Amino acid sequence: MSSALPPEIQIMVTRNLQQQDLSRTVLLNKEWYSTCNPQLYHTVRLSTPLQRQRFLSLFMSGSISRHATHVKFLLTRHLEILPQLMRLLNSNSPTTTVTAELSLVGLEILPHRTLRILTSEEDDILLSFLKKNPQLLHLAIWRVSENAGLYLATIARSLPNLCTLSIFDVLGIRPPFVFRESAVRFLETCSADLERLVLAWETLSYADVAIDQYDYNDNGDDGDGEVQDSPATKSHPALRFLAARVNSDTVLSSFIEGSPGLQAVIHPEFQRRRVNTLFQHSSPLHLALQQITGVRYMELSVPAAISDDGTIASLISTINNSQDGVKQQWRTISIEGTINGERGGPGEIVKAIVENCRQGLVHLHIPQGWQLESQDVHSILCNVMDLRVFNVVHLPRISASDVISSPWGCRWLTKLAIQIFNIPRPDILIDRKGCVRSSSERAAEGTVEASRAIQRKVYQQLGALTCLEFLDLGLDIENGSREELVDDIDGTIYDPQFQLNCLELSLASGLDLLGDLQNLRSLRTVGMEHRIGIPELHWMMAHFPRLELFIGLDPEVCYLPLFLRPTREYEPEPGVRHWLSAQDSWAMLQ
């Protein structure tokens, strides 16, 4: 049977097929086989024990060897498979029976629940694998190594063509120590083709320690042959995005000066900075950014003592009062105190943010987020175009009707913390107090189909934020959002903040519309009457491979002291607790 579609259309079709559908399509005829087979083996993802088992079966049967030339991306939690893949790297050897040579473009070491720090054996395996794959363009290591200097040296020397690099940025783990000289040398000699760079380390000088560390100037020979130093290249014209969890900005400043195309920098120094007045930060890092962009970046931290909306709005508006003609933009705004905006519409502060921060604002910190009205939150997300971190302590509430009213403009957002409410949930049978809801009460909320139609529109809005790494939809238990329970007249203790009119987070309600959030690292659903069951967990494992932290999966409020627990226990979906106990490699689950 001959295909009626031209090859170009066939390729477009195969790129939108799931793995299971691809495996069936290759059996149609020779034309579909030649089109689909490269796509079938293009990305090897070993994020679950089942995927690892299937891969080993295919490897033993010779399928991987025969189709190795099609494998371009490898995502794995299991480093023990790398030595087997190294056998496919030298097909010209007379002692090998490999029929196709492996030439990876991308390698990603996924986070691991229990093995978050690489062992010395894993270091040896991974470093050897990197040296044998100089053609790599994309590398991400979501685990920490105590031999960080050796990794930096190996990457700079052995991977001269890297376009994206993420290394050592692991949630809840202290970054590794790196000598200042090694850090500077790495930034000077790493690939000039880098477009995206994510780093995490703590810089040390030689005076800080009295122990032997890896010397960057060592030739790095481990028996596989001498590795020559890469020529210094202080210019990185392709770099667009830099996220650095590094404790010294002076190490980065000269690197930034050689990156004229840099569009975004996320650095801890731009966060959690508290001062008593408006100020212009003149660190080497800010000055370097000003030099390459021509923009003076400013920071504003409003102390809790200042709570008048008009005063705070005036401070935000001063960004346009440059005395020397240099263009100024807010980069960080932190408002510690109370916001007293008028109910039913955006307050003066939000209006000032929207009018003065459409461009440039990267970090917005409003600890008292619960004071924001639904329209305030929606206005910020629609208009602050460069926003990447929307950080709050007490999560603001936004109505589903506002969420779906217009597209959000903050497409670069990496952190979002909101409670989405006003979603009718006729499927909920028990209220907060443990009482059965009447049929008339549920009928007033409409049908389940109508509810899920609304939810699908909400998922579409969230799913468009493809850069999201941190998504909080539930209560923030770490900062005291759930301090008080209510003792009803009849003696029933219940939690008034537990969300009933929230997203189901079920596949039936449209959870799969979040499939593009492949960068998601942390998900919080605390205090939500969600419907996350076994099918949803398997879907998340497949589509959120970088997820490191998942809090709120079990809705029982077990973190409260026993005498404060409500009589109503929020049970998870059937089988979830047993499933949780069986996991040993996926995200940290709570």
C-alpha positions in Angstrom: 0.0 0.0 0.0 1.5 3.3 -1.1 1.2 6.4 1.1 -0.9 9.2 -0.3 1.1 11.8 1.7 4.3 13.4 0.6 7.4 12.8 2.9 7.3 16.4 4.3 3.7 15.9 5.5 4.5 12.4 6.9 7.3 13.9 9.0 4.9 16.5 10.4 2.4 13.8 11.3 5.0 11.6 13.0 6.2 14.5 15.2 2.7 14.7 16.7 2.3 11.0 17.4 2.8 9.4 20.8 5.4 6.6 21.1 2.8 3.9 21.1 1.2 5.2 17.9 4.6 5.5 16.2 5.4 1.9 17.0 2.3 0.9 15.1 2.7 3.3 12.2 6.2 1.9 11.3 4.4 -1.4 10.4 2.2 0.1 7.7 4.6 -0.1 4.8 8.1 0.8 3.8 7.4 4.5 3.2 5.9 5.0 6.7 8.7 2.9 8.2 11.4 5.1 6.7 9.7 8.2 7.9 8.6 7.0 11.4 11.6 4.9 12.4 14.0 7.8 13.0 11.3 9.5 15.1 10.6 6.3 17.1 14.2 6.1 18.3 15.0 9.9 18.3 14.5 10.4 22.0 15.2 7.7 24.6 13.6 8.5 27.9 14.4 6.3 30.9 12.6 8.1 33.7 10.6 5.1 35.1 11.7 1.6 36.0 9.4 0.2 33.3 11.1 2.3 30.6 14.5 1.2 31.9 13.4 -2.5 31.7 12.2 -2.1 28.2 15.4 -0.4 27.1 17.5 -3.2 28.5 15.3 -5.7 26.7 15.8 -3.8 23.4 19.5 -3.5 24.0 19.9 -7.2 24.6 17.9 -8.0 21.5 20.1 -5.8 19.4 17.4 -3.3 18.4 19.2 -0.4 20.0 22.4 -1.3 18.1 20.7 -1.5 14.8 18.9 1.8 15.2 21.6 3.7 17.2 22.2 6.2 14.5 18.6 7.5 15.0 19.1 8.1 18.8 19.8 11.8 19.3 18.5 12.6 22.8 18.9 10.5 26.0 17.1 11.4 29.2 17.8 9.0 32.1 17.8 8.6 35.8 19.9 5.4 35.6 23.6 6.0 34.9 24.3 2.3 34.9 23.1 2.2 31.3 25.8 4.6 30.0 28.6 2.0 29.9 26.5 -0.1 27.6 25.8 2.8 25.3 29.5 3.6 25.1 29.9 0.3 23.2 28.0 1.9 20.4 30.3 4.9 20.1 33.1 3.3 18.1 31.5 1.2 15.4 34.7 1.2 13.3 36.5 -0.9 15.8 37.3 -4.4 14.3 36.2 -6.1 17.6 32.7 -4.7 17.6 29.5 -6.0 15.9 27.7 -2.7 16.1 25.8 -1.9 12.9 25.0 1.7 13.6 27.0 4.3 15.4 25.5 6.4 18.3 25.9 10.1 17.9 24.0 11.9 20.7 23.0 15.5 20.4 21.5 15.9 23.9 22.0 14.2 27.3 20.0 14.9 30.4 20.6 13.2 33.8 17.2 13.4 35.4 16.6 14.1 39.1 16.5 11.1 41.4 14.5 10.9 44.6 17.0 9.1 46.8 20.3 9.5 44.9 20.4 13.3 44.6 24.2 13.4 44.9 26.3 11.5 42.4 28.5 8.8 43.8 32.2 8.5 42.9 31.4 5.5 40.6 28.7 7.5 38.9 31.1 10.4 38.5 33.6 8.1 36.7 30.9 6.8 34.4 29.4 10.2 33.5 32.7 12.0 33.0 33.9 9.2 30.8 30.7 9.3 28.8 31.0 13.1 28.3 34.6 12.8 27.0 33.5 10.3 24.4 30.6 12.5 23.1 32.3 15.8 22.0 29.4 16.4 19.5 26.9 17.0 22.3 24.9 20.2 21.9 22.6 20.0 25.0 23.6 18.8 28.5 21.7 18.9 31.7 22.7 17.3 35.0 20.0 17.6 37.7 22.1 16.1 40.4 25.0 17.4 42.5 28.6 16.2 42.4 31.3 16.7 45.0 33.8 16.8 42.1 32.3 19.9 40.5 35.6 21.3 39.4 36.4 18.2 37.4 33.0 18.5 35.6 33.6 22.1 34.7 37.0 21.3 33.3 35.7 18.3 31.3 32.8 20.2 29.9 35.0 23.1 28.8 37.6 20.9 27.2 35.5 18.1 25.8 32.2 19.7 24.7 33.2 22.7 22.5 29.9 23.0 20.7 27.4 23.1 23.6 24.3 25.3 23.1 22.5 24.7 26.4 24.0 23.6 29.7 22.2 23.1 33.1 24.3 21.8 35.9 24.1 21.2 39.7 20.9 23.2 40.2 19.1 20.8 42.5 16.2 21.7 44.8 17.0 21.3 48.5 20.6 20.5 48.0 23.5 22.9 48.8 25.5 23.7 45.6 28.9 22.1 45.3 32.1 24.0 46.2 34.2 25.3 43.3 37.4 27.3 43.5 37.1 30.8 42.2 40.0 30.2 39.7 38.2 27.1 38.4 34.9 29.0 38.0 36.5 31.9 36.2 38.5 29.6 33.9 35.3 27.6 33.0 33.4 30.7 32.1 36.3 31.9 30.0 36.7 28.6 28.1 33.2 27.1 27.8 31.5 26.9 24.4 31.1 30.1 22.6 27.9 28.7 21.1 26.1 28.6 24.5 22.5 30.1 24.2 21.2 29.0 27.7 23.3 28.5 30.8 22.1 27.4 34.3 24.7 27.0 37.0 24.8 26.4 40.7 28.0 26.5 42.9 29.6 28.1 45.9 32.8 29.9 45.1 35.9 29.4 47.2 39.3 31.0 47.1 42.4 29.1 47.9 42.7 31.0 51.2 39.3 29.6 52.3 40.4 26.0 52.5 43.4 24.0 53.4 42.5 20.8 51.5 43.6 19.5 48.1 41.1 20.1 45.4 41.0 19.3 41.7 43.3 21.6 39.9 41.7 23.0 36.7 45.2 23.3 35.1 45.6 19.5 35.4 45.4 17.8 32.0 42.5 15.7 33.2 43.9 12.5 31.8 42.2 9.4 33.2 43.7 6.8 31.0 41.5 7.6 27.9 44.1 9.9 26.4 45.4 13.4 27.0 42.8 16.1 26.8 44.1 19.5 25.6 43.0 22.8 27.1 40.4 24.7 25.1 41.4 28.1 23.8 40.1 31.0 25.9 37.0 32.6 24.5 35.7 35.3 26.6 33.0 36.2 24.1 29.6 34.4 24.1 27.6 36.3 21.5 24.9 33.6 21.3 24.0 33.6 25.1 20.4 34.7 25.7 19.6 33.2 29.2 21.7 32.9 32.3 20.5 31.5 35.6 23.2 31.4 38.2 22.8 30.3 41.8 26.3 31.5 42.6 27.4 33.2 45.8 29.7 35.8 44.1 28.5 38.1 41.3 32.1 39.3 40.6 32.8 35.9 39.0 30.0 36.5 36.6 30.5 40.1 35.7 33.3 39.7 33.2 31.4 36.8 31.7 28.3 38.9 31.2 30.4 41.7 29.6 31.3 39.2 26.8 27.6 38.3 26.2 26.1 41.2 24.3 23.0 39.3 23.3 22.0 38.4 26.9 18.3 38.9 27.4 17.6 37.5 30.9 19.7 37.0 34.0 18.3 35.2 37.1 20.6 35.5 40.1 20.0 35.2 43.8 21.3 38.7 44.4 18.3 40.0 42.6 16.1 38.2 45.1 15.3 38.5 48.9 17.2 41.9 49.1 15.7 44.1 51.7 16.6 47.7 52.1 14.9 50.7 53.7 14.5 52.9 50.7 14.7 53.1 46.9 18.2 52.4 45.7 20.2 51.9 42.6 22.4 48.8 42.9 25.9 49.3 41.5 27.4 45.9 41.9 29.7 44.7 39.1 26.9 42.4 37.9 24.5 45.3 37.4 27.1 47.5 35.9 28.0 44.7 33.4 24.3 44.4 32.5 24.1 48.1 31.9 27.1 48.1 29.7 25.8 45.5 27.3 22.1 46.7 27.3 22.4 50.4 27.8 19.7 50.1 30.5 20.2 50.9 34.2 18.5 48.2 36.2 17.0 49.3 39.5 15.7 47.5 42.6 13.0 48.6 45.0 12.3 47.1 48.4 9.5 48.7 50.4 9.7 48.0 54.1 6.6 47.0 56.1 6.6 50.5 57.7 5.4 52.0 54.5 1.9 50.8 53.8 0.2 53.7 52.0 -0.8 52.7 48.5 -0.2 56.2 47.1 3.3 56.4 48.6 4.3 53.0 47.2 2.8 53.7 43.8 4.8 57.0 43.7 8.0 55.2 44.5 7.4 52.7 41.6 6.7 55.6 39.3 10.1 57.3 40.0 11.7 54.9 37.5 11.0 57.4 34.8 12.9 60.2 36.6 16.4 59.6 35.3 18.7 62.5 36.0 21.4 61.6 33.3 19.1 60.5 30.5 20.0 56.8 30.9 17.0 54.5 30.4 16.0 52.9 33.7 13.9 49.8 34.3 12.8 48.1 37.5 14.4 44.6 37.8 13.1 43.7 41.2 10.3 45.0 43.3 9.6 43.8 46.8 6.7 45.1 48.9 6.9 43.8 52.4 3.9 45.6 54.0 0.2 45.8 53.6 -1.5 46.6 50.3 -4.8 48.5 50.7 -6.1 48.5 47.1 -9.8 49.1 46.6 -11.9 46.0 46.5 -13.3 45.0 43.1 -10.5 46.6 41.0 -6.7 47.0 40.8 -5.2 49.2 43.5 -2.8 52.1 42.9 0.2 49.8 43.4 -0.9 47.3 40.8 -1.7 50.2 38.4 1.8 51.6 38.9 3.4 48.2 38.3 1.5 47.7 35.1 2.2 51.2 33.8 5.9 51.3 34.7 7.0 47.6 34.5 5.7 46.3 31.1 9.4 45.6 30.3 12.4 44.9 32.5 10.8 43.6 35.7 12.0 40.1 36.3 11.3 39.5 40.0 8.1 40.6 41.8 7.9 39.8 45.5 4.7 40.5 47.4 4.8 38.4 50.6 1.3 39.5 51.6 -0.1 38.1 48.4 -3.5 37.3 49.9 -4.2 41.1 49.8 -4.2 41.1 46.0 -7.6 40.9 44.3 -8.3 38.5 41.5 -8.2 41.3 38.9 -4.9 42.6 40.3 -3.3 39.2 39.8 -4.7 38.9 36.3 -3.6 42.4 35.3 0.0 41.7 36.4 0.2 38.4 34.5 -1.3 40.0 31.4 0.9 43.1 31.3 4.3 42.5 32.9 5.9 40.9 29.9 9.4 40.1 31.2 8.3 38.7 34.6 10.0 35.4 35.4 9.4 35.1 39.2 6.1 36.0 40.8 7.0 35.3 44.4 4.4 35.4 47.2 4.1 33.9 50.7 0.4 33.9 51.3 -1.0 32.9 47.9 -3.3 35.3 46.1 -6.6 34.1 44.9 -7.7 34.5 41.2 -11.1 33.6 39.9 -11.3 31.1 37.0 -13.4 33.6 35.0 -10.4 36.1 35.2 -7.9 33.4 34.3 -9.7 32.7 31.0 -10.8 36.2 30.2 -7.6 37.1 28.2 -4.2 35.6 27.4 -1.3 36.2 29.9 1.6 38.1 28.5 4.3 36.8 30.9 5.4 33.9 28.6 8.9 33.7 30.3 7.4 33.0 33.8 9.3 30.3 35.7 7.6 30.6 39.1 3.9 31.1 39.7 2.1 30.8 43.0 -1.7 31.4 42.9 -5.0 29.8 44.1 -7.5 29.4 41.3 -11.1 29.4 42.7 -14.7 29.8 41.6 -14.6 26.5 39.6 -18.0 24.7 40.1 -17.3 21.2 41.5 -20.6 19.2 41.5 -18.5 16.1 41.7 -17.6 16.8 45.4 -19.9 14.8 47.7 -18.5 15.8 51.1 -18.0 19.4 52.3 -15.2 20.8 54.6 -17.0 19.6 57.7 -17.4 16.0 56.5 -21.2 16.5 55.8 -22.8 15.1 52.7 -23.7 17.8 50.3 -27.3 18.0 49.2 -28.3 17.1 45.6 -29.8 20.6 45.2 -26.6 22.3 46.3 -24.6 20.3 43.8 -27.2 20.8 41.1 -26.8 24.6 41.6 -23.2 24.3 40.4 -24.2 22.8 37.1 -23.0 19.6 35.5 -19.7 17.9 35.7 -19.3 18.4 31.9 -19.7 22.2 32.2 -17.3 22.3 35.1 -14.6 20.5 33.1 -15.2 22.7 30.1 -14.2 25.7 32.3 -11.2 23.7 33.7 -9.9 22.9 30.3 -9.8 26.6 29.5 -7.8 27.2 32.7 -5.4 24.4 31.8 -4.9 26.0 28.4 -3.8 29.2 30.1 -1.4 27.5 32.4 -0.1 25.2 29.7 1.0 28.1 27.6 3.6 29.1 30.3 6.1 26.6 28.9 9.0 28.0 30.9 7.3 27.2 34.3 9.6 25.4 36.8 7.7 26.1 40.0 3.9 25.9 40.2 2.0 26.4 43.5 -1.8 26.0 43.3 -2.3 25.0 46.9 -1.7 26.6 50.3 1.8 27.5 51.5 2.1 25.4 54.6 5.7 26.4 55.2 4.8 30.0 55.9 1.8 29.7 58.2 -1.0 30.0 55.7 -3.0 27.4 57.7 -2.5 28.6 61.3 -6.2 28.4 62.4 -8.9 25.8 62.1 -12.5 26.6 62.9 -14.4 25.1 65.8 -18.1 25.1 64.7 -21.1 25.5 67.0 -21.6 21.7 67.1 -18.0 21.1 68.0 -16.9 20.1 64.4 -13.3 21.2 63.7 -12.7 22.0 60.1 -10.3 23.8 57.8 -11.9 26.8 56.2 -9.0 27.3 53.8 -9.3 23.8 52.2 -10.1 24.4 48.5 -13.3 22.8 47.2 -13.9 25.0 44.1 -10.4 24.3 42.6 -9.0 22.4 39.7 -9.6 18.6 39.7 -6.2 18.0 38.2 -7.5 14.9 36.6 -7.0 13.7 33.1 -10.8 13.7 32.6 -10.9 17.4 33.4 -8.0 18.3 31.0 -4.8 17.8 32.9 -3.1 16.6 29.7 -3.3 20.2 28.4 -0.4 20.8 30.8 1.8 18.5 28.7 4.1 21.3 27.5 5.2 22.1 31.0 8.2 19.8 30.5 10.5 22.0 32.6 8.3 21.7 35.8 10.5 21.0 38.8 8.2 21.7 41.7 4.4 21.2 42.1 2.4 22.1 45.2 -1.3 21.1 45.6 -1.6 21.3 49.4 -5.1 21.8 50.6 -6.9 21.0 47.3 -9.8 18.6 46.8 -8.1 17.3 43.7 -8.6 14.0 41.9 -5.0 12.9 41.3 -5.0 9.1 41.0 -2.8 6.4 39.6 -3.5 7.3 35.9 -2.6 11.0 36.6 0.6 10.0 38.4 1.7 7.8 35.5 0.9 10.7 33.1 3.0 13.1 35.2 5.9 10.7 35.3 5.9 10.7 31.5 5.3 14.4 30.9 7.1 16.0 33.9 10.4 14.2 33.8 12.3 17.0 35.6 9.9 17.1 38.6 11.9 17.1 41.8 9.3 18.0 44.4 5.6 17.2 44.6 3.8 18.4 47.7 0.1 17.8 48.5 -0.5 14.6 46.6 -2.0 13.1 49.7 -4.6 15.7 50.8 -4.8 14.5 54.4 -3.7 17.4 56.6 -1.2 15.2 58.4 1.3 18.1 58.9 -0.9 19.7 61.6 -0.5 18.7 65.3 -2.8 15.9 66.3 -4.9 18.1 68.6 -5.5 20.6 65.7 -6.5 18.1 63.0 -10.0 18.5 61.7 -12.5 15.6 62.1 -12.8 15.6 58.3 -9.9 13.6 56.8 -9.3 14.2 53.2 -8.5 10.9 51.6 -6.4 10.5 48.5 -7.7 8.7 45.4 -7.7 4.9 45.7 -4.3 3.3 45.5 -2.3 6.5 45.7 -0.7 5.8 49.1 0.4 2.3 48.0 1.7 3.8 44.8 3.7 6.4 46.8 5.3 3.8 49.0 6.5 1.9 45.9 8.3 4.8 44.3 12.1 5.0 44.8 13.3 7.2 42.0 10.7 9.8 41.0 10.1 13.2 42.7 10.2 13.8 46.4 6.6 13.1 47.2 4.6 14.4 50.2 
